[in-house]
Amino acid sequence: MAHVVIVGGGFAGVWSAAGAALARGDAGLRITLIAPNDHLVLRPRLYEPDPEVAKVELRRILGPIGVRHLRATVSTIDTTRHVVVADGQEIHYDRLVLAAGSGLVKPRNLPGAERLFDIDTLDGARRLTGHLRHRNDYSAIVVGAGFTGLEAATELAARGRVLLVDRASTVGAQLGAGPRKEIEAALDHLGIERRLGTTVTEVGDGYAILSDGTTIETDAVIWSVGMRASELTRQISGELDHLGRVPVDRHLRALPGVFAAGDTAAAAFDAGHTVMQACQHATPLGKVAGYNAAAGLLGLPLRDFTPGPYVTCLDLGDAGAIFTRGWDRRVMASGAQGKEVKKRINQYIHPPVDDATKILAAADRVYIALPFFPRDEEQSAA
Ligand SMILES: Cc1cc2nc3c(=O)[nH]c(=O)nc-3n(C[C@H](O)[C@H](O)[C@H](O)COP(=O)(O)OP(=O)(O)OC[C@H]3O[C@@H](n4cnc5c(N)ncnc54)[C@H](O)[C@@H]3O)c2cc1C
């Protein structure tokens, strides 16, 4: 029986599995998802005070749709022999979906790097919350004032003093000018101090040293700078983009028989942009890549990847949240209204569980209608 193998159990891997199961219908086709984790980790929720809310058991998604989960880590992809090596075991595939995601780029030569915290993984978020749980009025330094660093800093400010450090001369540099005024107002409101044009050069027991020479007492330094795709991408393509991602065509094919999805895939969004390393893209990429991997084997027409509107929703802790639309990130909702949108998104990203019909129906809806975004409600009311 032909075999679709998916590497990765994040948003892209899980939705690839569901997409492949949707295309399979009643046909004979084996689908295996290989990932070391028992849970889908909802990484966008890892900034929240309780990281345990950010996980869903894989067996409750894969079981009902007849996808096997192999708990293992893939070390080798041999695209000539159509084989992957997982924990030393060779597994043959007819179609492969690479969905091994991304990880935080840790600083290599920073003295005290082993003391850094992060909210990139479930274990990382557990370590941070465990460390700060019984400290009241702690002080924390967040390195990186991008999307993740801003969410971490504003959440941590609820119970402690926070210093936000970034090499750039503005906060949220990569988010552009659109939401900057709201972000700065939120940081002021929460009393978050900023040191821009600087970084952390050493972390010690209870202190950090900044590149301007200042030593600052701190209980925790949280590293939030830079994401890069899984190293497995190097085994697929010699032409990776600046985030280490594999170029793919409109069917999300990287090579004959090999697809890529999620944070490993540099898919075109439009003429001027590739997709973001974001779950809002990892989910539809997975649905299309998985569907196409199975459809190709079953003689069905392949689906094009045609993205929905680009939006962001940045949580700003007790200062609410900002919801933006478009690549210029026009602010559509902020404060309490933005927070409502964020809450709904954070619930929405939980896949359906225990119910094959619901899971497959969701896999077939590549893009969600987003009726909960305020402007959409206004428009549909008009
Ligand atoms: C704190 C934080 C906040 C975020 N906020 C948002 C947000 O608000 N909105 C948004 O859209 N996105 C957000 N993101 C980004 C989003 O989480 C990622 O884009 C998304 O998780 C990517 O999904 P993925 O499946 O491609 O990869 P991942 O989630 O990285 O999953 C990769 C999977 O592959 C597995 N894997 C890795 N290597 C191997 C291997 N060698 N063999 C087998 N399995 C392997 C992993 O165990 C994991 O199961 C946020 C991320 C973080 C960290």
The ligand as an ORCA input file, in Angstrom:
! r2SCAN-3c Opt
* xyz 0 1
  C       5.749     32.477     21.672
  C       5.240     32.323     20.275
  C       4.140     33.074     19.879
  C       3.646     32.947     18.586
  N       2.546     33.677     18.246
  C       1.984     33.508     17.037
  C       0.792     34.201     16.686
  O       0.250     34.981     17.470
  N       0.256     33.966     15.461
  C       0.829     33.093     14.584
  O       0.280     32.912     13.489
  N       1.967     32.434     14.876
  C       2.560     32.611     16.083
  N       3.711     31.937     16.404
  C       4.374     31.103     15.383
  C       3.746     29.722     15.287
  O       3.697     29.121     16.546
  C       4.559     28.864     14.324
  O       4.619     29.509     13.087
  C       3.912     27.501     14.156
  O       3.979     26.796     15.369
  C       4.590     26.719     13.043
  O       4.019     25.463     12.947
  P       4.842     24.248     12.337
  O       3.983     23.058     12.440
  O       5.396     24.634     11.025
  O       6.115     24.089     13.293
  P       6.290     23.801     14.833
  O       5.186     24.347     15.642
  O       7.688     24.252     15.102
  O       6.223     22.216     14.942
  C       7.262     21.407     14.445
  C       7.014     19.962     14.787
  O       8.038     19.170     14.175
  C       8.630     18.304     15.134
  N      10.006     18.059     14.719
  C      11.019     18.932     14.681
  N      12.148     18.324     14.234
  C      11.805     17.042     13.979
  C      12.515     15.917     13.502
  N      13.820     15.989     13.197
  N      11.855     14.734     13.374
  C      10.529     14.641     13.691
  N       9.812     15.685     14.141
  C      10.441     16.867     14.285
  C       8.481     19.073     16.435
  O       8.602     18.200     17.545
  C       7.074     19.640     16.264
  O       6.131     18.651     16.528
  C       4.253     32.047     17.683
  C       5.365     31.285     18.089
  C       5.860     31.423     19.366
  C       7.043     30.597     19.793
*
